[in-house]
Structure formats: C-alpha cells, structure tokens
C-alpha cells in the first residue's frame, strides 16, 4: 500500500462576479487547483511557466491560443504547454475548471 505524502482540501469554486483561482494542493512536481469564471466574465491570465491541464467540470466557453480556438464544455480536458498564451473567451455559462500544473504553479518564476 502506498503511503500518503500530501493532503489538500478541496473547496468548490465560487460563482460570483469575479474570477476565482484556489490552489488545493502543491508539491514540488505538481499542484492542483480550481478556477472559475462567471458567465460573461473576462479571463485576464497571462502565460504560465509550467505545463497546465484543465478539466472542465461545468460551463461553456472558448479557449483561445495563438494557433487555435476551440469550444469547451463539461468533460473536456485541455493541455496548455508552458509559456503558451491562452485565455477563455465567450463564457456563456459559469465556467468551473480543475487545474493541474507541472511542476507546481509559480515554481519556475
């Protein structure tokens, strides 16, 4: 049986008037958080220095990168490499995402 080495606490993302990123667990090689953007909201994030995976758990939007634009909805999994500019646009339903960074968020800054 594997030994538990880190424990985080999940808090559901809030859906209000502002974007909400909450980190739930961080170890040197990865971190896990949630990110929510209300319908009609604006995603002002800048490129990250870590690889990133989003799991869309709720909502509908488009993810825009320099090379593509894709509609995303609950159940979609998105990979964004380190340094890639990206943002969510046309958020038509409250968007809730699980976010995994590798290595941990801001560990390379």
Sine and cosine of phi, psi and omega as CSV:
sin_phi,cos_phi,sin_psi,cos_psi,sin_omega,cos_omega
0.00,0.00,0.72,-0.69,0.01,-1.00
-0.96,0.26,0.54,-0.84,0.02,-1.00
-1.00,0.05,0.69,-0.72,0.06,-1.00
-0.96,0.29,0.83,-0.55,-0.06,-1.00
-0.95,-0.32,-0.29,0.96,0.03,-1.00
-0.47,-0.88,0.58,-0.81,0.00,-1.00
-0.73,-0.69,0.75,-0.66,0.05,-1.00
-0.89,-0.45,0.12,-0.99,0.01,-1.00
-0.84,-0.55,0.81,-0.58,0.00,-1.00
-0.99,0.11,0.71,-0.71,0.15,-0.99
-0.79,-0.62,0.84,-0.55,-0.01,-1.00
-0.85,0.52,0.64,-0.77,0.02,-1.00
-0.89,0.46,0.59,-0.81,0.05,-1.00
-0.99,0.14,0.44,-0.90,0.09,-1.00
-0.85,-0.53,0.98,-0.20,-0.03,-1.00
-0.67,-0.74,-0.66,-0.75,-0.06,-1.00
-1.00,-0.07,-0.21,0.98,-0.08,-1.00
-0.83,-0.56,0.38,-0.92,0.11,-0.99
-0.92,0.39,0.47,-0.88,-0.07,-1.00
-0.63,-0.77,0.91,-0.41,0.14,-0.99
-0.92,-0.39,0.78,-0.63,0.03,-1.00
-0.77,-0.64,0.82,-0.58,0.09,-1.00
-1.00,0.03,0.78,-0.63,-0.06,-1.00
-0.98,-0.22,-0.46,0.89,-0.05,-1.00
-0.39,-0.92,0.68,-0.73,0.06,-1.00
-0.61,-0.79,0.77,-0.64,0.19,-0.98
-0.79,-0.62,0.23,-0.97,-0.11,-0.99
-0.81,0.58,-0.60,0.80,-0.11,-0.99
-1.00,0.00,-0.18,0.98,0.01,-1.00
-0.24,-0.97,0.31,-0.95,0.15,-0.99
-0.60,-0.80,0.41,-0.91,-0.03,-1.00
-0.76,-0.65,0.71,-0.70,0.03,-1.00
-0.53,-0.85,-0.05,-1.00,0.11,-0.99
-0.81,-0.58,0.52,-0.86,0.01,-1.00
-0.70,-0.72,0.75,-0.66,0.04,-1.00
-0.75,-0.66,0.57,-0.82,0.04,-1.00
-0.71,-0.71,0.81,-0.59,-0.01,-1.00
-0.94,0.34,0.42,-0.91,0.07,-1.00
-0.79,0.61,0.71,-0.70,-0.02,-1.00
0.99,0.16,-0.04,1.00,-0.03,-1.00
-0.96,0.28,0.13,-0.99,-0.01,-1.00
-0.87,-0.50,0.77,-0.63,0.02,-1.00
-1.00,-0.10,0.93,-0.36,-0.07,-1.00
-0.96,-0.28,0.38,0.93,-0.05,-1.00
-0.92,0.39,0.40,-0.91,0.06,-1.00
-0.92,-0.38,0.27,-0.96,-0.02,-1.00
-0.84,0.55,0.55,-0.84,0.00,-1.00
-0.98,-0.20,0.38,-0.93,0.01,-1.00
-1.00,0.02,0.04,1.00,-0.01,-1.00
-0.85,-0.52,0.46,-0.89,0.16,-0.99
-0.89,0.45,0.46,-0.89,-0.11,-0.99
-0.61,-0.79,0.63,-0.78,0.12,-0.99
-0.83,-0.55,0.74,-0.67,0.12,-0.99
-0.94,-0.34,0.67,-0.74,0.19,-0.98
-0.89,-0.45,0.89,-0.45,-0.02,-1.00
-0.99,0.17,0.88,-0.47,-0.01,-1.00
-0.98,-0.21,-0.30,0.95,-0.01,-1.00
-0.30,-0.96,0.55,-0.84,0.15,-0.99
0.98,-0.20,-0.08,-1.00,-0.03,-1.00
-0.50,-0.87,0.68,-0.73,0.01,-1.00
-0.27,-0.96,-0.09,-1.00,0.17,-0.99
-0.88,-0.48,0.64,-0.77,0.16,-0.99
-0.97,-0.23,0.74,-0.67,-0.09,-1.00
-0.87,-0.50,0.79,-0.62,0.11,-0.99
-0.81,-0.59,0.14,-0.99,0.02,-1.00
-0.86,0.51,-0.44,0.90,-0.08,-1.00
-0.97,-0.26,-0.22,0.98,-0.05,-1.00
-0.35,-0.94,0.29,-0.96,0.11,-0.99
-0.70,-0.71,0.80,-0.60,-0.02,-1.00
-0.74,-0.67,0.63,-0.77,0.14,-0.99
-0.98,0.19,0.70,-0.71,0.00,-1.00
-0.80,-0.59,0.49,-0.87,0.00,-1.00
-0.48,-0.88,0.09,-1.00,-0.02,-1.00
-0.75,0.66,0.74,-0.68,0.01,-1.00
0.98,-0.17,-0.27,0.96,0.00,-1.00
-0.98,0.20,0.56,-0.83,0.06,-1.00
-0.86,-0.52,0.76,-0.65,-0.11,-0.99
-0.82,-0.57,0.75,-0.67,0.10,-0.99
-0.95,-0.30,0.75,-0.66,0.07,-1.00
-0.80,-0.59,0.89,-0.45,0.00,-1.00
-0.94,0.34,0.41,-0.91,0.03,-1.00
-0.79,0.61,0.68,-0.73,0.05,-1.00
0.99,0.11,-0.14,0.99,-0.04,-1.00
-0.98,0.20,0.86,-0.50,0.10,-0.99
-0.90,0.45,0.69,-0.72,0.00,-1.00
-0.34,-0.94,0.43,-0.90,0.08,-1.00
-0.31,-0.95,0.38,-0.93,0.09,-1.00
-1.00,-0.08,0.71,-0.70,0.00,-1.00
-0.75,-0.66,0.18,-0.98,0.03,-1.00
0.73,0.68,0.81,0.59,-0.03,-1.00
-0.98,0.18,0.98,-0.18,-0.12,-0.99
-1.00,-0.04,-0.32,0.95,0.07,-1.00
-0.68,-0.73,0.57,-0.82,0.04,-1.00
-0.69,0.72,0.80,-0.60,-0.08,-1.00
-0.98,-0.21,0.79,-0.61,0.06,-1.00
-0.80,-0.59,0.77,-0.64,-0.09,-1.00
-0.73,-0.68,0.60,-0.80,0.27,-0.96
-1.00,-0.04,0.71,-0.70,-0.07,-1.00
-0.85,-0.53,0.79,-0.61,0.06,-1.00
-0.88,-0.48,0.83,-0.56,0.08,-1.00
-0.95,-0.32,0.62,-0.78,0.10,-1.00
-0.62,-0.78,0.85,-0.52,-0.14,0.99
-0.91,0.42,-0.16,-0.99,-0.10,-1.00
-0.82,0.57,0.55,-0.84,0.00,-1.00
-0.78,0.62,0.75,-0.66,0.02,-1.00
0.91,0.41,0.25,0.97,0.01,-1.00
-0.97,0.22,-0.31,0.95,0.00,-1.00
-0.97,-0.23,0.05,1.00,-0.07,-1.00
-0.99,0.12,0.00,0.00,0.00,0.00
